[in-house]
Amino acid sequence: MGDGGLTVRVTGAVATVEISNPRRRNAMTPDMWRQLPPLLDRLEVDPAVRVLVLTGAGETFCAGADLGDLDELLAAGDQSVAVAAEERLAAFAKPTVAAVRGACVGGGCQLAVACDLRIAAADARFGVPPAKLGVVYPTPTTRRLAALVGPATAKYLIFTGELVDADRAARVGLVDEVVPVDRFTGRIAELTGTVAVRSQLSVVAAKEIVDGRADAGRAAWWHRQVRASGEAREGVAAFHERRPARFTWTIPPTG
């Protein structure tokens, strides 16, 4: 593992995964990429966890893949440990939020784009630098970026490799919200707290449908879950009684 690693803390219903490699601005080593899928496997089946936050230690999100290990990633291409980690993060059943401060470049941007939401502090900077290095960005990564920001912006980011600030990232749809640095931690807590008290049935189903992973049979399964779970009855009762709803549905072990 060397100097880098991923750490997890769970506070209430929110799990925070922190990227830490301080000597290399939180760059991801191959071992760090390998750590992520099994870590996500555990958090996905933990009924206490309703939201996942991915962030970086200190004032940097992630400066990319560790270039000292670039040969390993290049040799594997689309089957690299980085792509496997990205795909597992994108497929994580529960809502995910990238909380971005400072540099979010290359592999860091890859991870942020694989999350459902991206909240940036005002000091965040985003970049996609393969053209500076003479490498080809992975196919799933490129397509995911283009689906998020549109083909023209994806091409601009990749063709130039230039850093864009948080405000521009918000304008092109790369981030959902920009927050002053002094309010950043509080805003992440506020947002994840809001998502955590919503019906996980509604949220998880919506994520699957929006991401195009729910066929007709799966859609029918979700509607059966609505009838069987009591979530809708609780939501309507809470509305009429003017109280917060107490949603209890969690992902079934085989769900």
ChimeraX attribute file (.defattr): number of C-alpha atoms within 10 A of each C-alpha:
attribute: neighborCount
match mode: 1-to-1
recipient: residues
	/A:1	11
	/A:2	8
	/A:3	11
	/A:4	21
	/A:5	20
	/A:6	22
	/A:7	15
	/A:8	15
	/A:9	11
	/A:10	15
	/A:11	10
	/A:12	12
	/A:13	18
	/A:14	20
	/A:15	21
	/A:16	22
	/A:17	21
	/A:18	21
	/A:19	26
	/A:20	24
	/A:21	23
	/A:22	17
	/A:23	9
	/A:24	17
	/A:25	23
	/A:26	29
	/A:27	28
	/A:28	26
	/A:29	26
	/A:30	20
	/A:31	15
	/A:32	23
	/A:33	20
	/A:34	17
	/A:35	17
	/A:36	22
	/A:37	19
	/A:38	12
	/A:39	14
	/A:40	19
	/A:41	14
	/A:42	9
	/A:43	21
	/A:44	19
	/A:45	16
	/A:46	15
	/A:47	14
	/A:48	15
	/A:49	19
	/A:50	28
	/A:51	26
	/A:52	26
	/A:53	23
	/A:54	22
	/A:55	24
	/A:56	29
	/A:57	18
	/A:58	14
	/A:59	18
	/A:60	24
	/A:61	32
	/A:62	34
	/A:63	24
	/A:64	24
	/A:65	23
	/A:66	20
	/A:67	14
	/A:68	9
	/A:69	12
	/A:70	13
	/A:71	9
	/A:72	13
	/A:73	19
	/A:74	15
	/A:75	10
	/A:76	12
	/A:77	16
	/A:78	17
	/A:79	12
	/A:80	18
	/A:81	22
	/A:82	27
	/A:83	22
	/A:84	17
	/A:85	22
	/A:86	24
	/A:87	17
	/A:88	17
	/A:89	23
	/A:90	20
	/A:91	17
	/A:92	22
	/A:93	22
	/A:94	24
	/A:95	22
	/A:96	25
	/A:97	22
	/A:98	27
	/A:99	25
	/A:100	30
	/A:101	26
	/A:102	22
	/A:103	24
	/A:104	29
	/A:105	24
	/A:106	22
	/A:107	25
	/A:108	28
	/A:109	26
	/A:110	28
	/A:111	25
	/A:112	31
	/A:113	24
	/A:114	25
	/A:115	22
	/A:116	18
	/A:117	18
	/A:118	23
	/A:119	24
	/A:120	31
	/A:121	24
	/A:122	20
	/A:123	18
	/A:124	25
	/A:125	25
	/A:126	30
	/A:127	24
	/A:128	28
	/A:129	23
	/A:130	17
	/A:131	15
	/A:132	12
	/A:133	9
	/A:134	8
	/A:135	12
	/A:136	14
	/A:137	20
	/A:138	17
	/A:139	12
	/A:140	15
	/A:141	21
	/A:142	17
	/A:143	14
	/A:144	16
	/A:145	24
	/A:146	15
	/A:147	12
	/A:148	16
	/A:149	20
	/A:150	15
	/A:151	13
	/A:152	10
	/A:153	16
	/A:154	20
	/A:155	16
	/A:156	12
	/A:157	20
	/A:158	21
	/A:159	14
	/A:160	14
	/A:161	19
	/A:162	17
	/A:163	18
	/A:164	16
	/A:165	17
	/A:166	25
	/A:167	20
	/A:168	15
	/A:169	21
	/A:170	18
	/A:171	12
	/A:172	14
	/A:173	15
	/A:174	25
	/A:175	24
	/A:176	15
	/A:177	18
	/A:178	21
	/A:179	20
	/A:180	12
	/A:181	16
	/A:182	10
	/A:183	11
	/A:184	19
	/A:185	13
	/A:186	11
	/A:187	19
	/A:188	18
	/A:189	12
	/A:190	12
	/A:191	13
	/A:192	20
	/A:193	16
	/A:194	11
	/A:195	16
	/A:196	20
	/A:197	16
	/A:198	17
	/A:199	21
	/A:200	21
	/A:201	21
	/A:202	15
	/A:203	17
	/A:204	18
	/A:205	22
	/A:206	15
	/A:207	19
	/A:208	18
	/A:209	14
	/A:210	9
	/A:211	12
	/A:212	9
	/A:213	12
	/A:214	17
	/A:215	11
	/A:216	8
	/A:217	8
	/A:218	15
	/A:219	15
	/A:220	11
	/A:221	14
	/A:222	19
	/A:223	13
	/A:224	11
	/A:225	16
	/A:226	15
	/A:227	11
	/A:228	10
	/A:229	16
	/A:230	13
	/A:231	21
	/A:232	17
	/A:233	14
	/A:234	16
	/A:235	18
	/A:236	12
	/A:237	14
	/A:238	14
	/A:239	12
	/A:240	8
	/A:241	10
	/A:242	9
	/A:243	10
	/A:244	13
	/A:245	19
	/A:246	13
	/A:247	19
	/A:248	15
	/A:249	16
	/A:250	19
	/A:251	16
	/A:252	8
	/A:253	9
	/A:254	5
	/A:255	9
